[in-house]
Amino acid sequence: SASAGDRAAWARDHVPQYESLTRVVAAIPEVQRDVGSIVTIAPTAGGGHRAAREMNGDDMHFTLDVIGDRGSGIFHADCTLDEYRVYDWRPARWTVEDRERRIEHVSERVPGSP
């Protein structure tokens, strides 16, 4: 199976709003608290990921390996966004050390967007 870095590079090259999704996930306080500073966010090797262009952005359904400087976790994202805005955030699941939490809300603005 490909490394997390290889999987992340593939997604950046093939999924138009993947970078926006990773910026949203990296800014979630629970993620930062649990794993520290983000090192890599990559689609899991297991697959089952979807991205589709919609009228108001890209519909993203991804399971992500989130690797930080203090640990790692699995993030299940299901949302619609573009490079500037999160249009629809369906509750996500964040699993770290066998604990699962729902992430109900995120900022409407994609972090780092103008």
Secondary structure, DSSP 4 states (H G I P E B T S, - for coil): ---HHHHHHHHHHH-TTHHHHHHHHHT-HHHHHHH-SEEEEEE-TT---EEEEETTEEEEEEEEEEEESS-EEEEEEEEEE-SSBEEEEEEEEEEETTEEEEE----SBPTT--
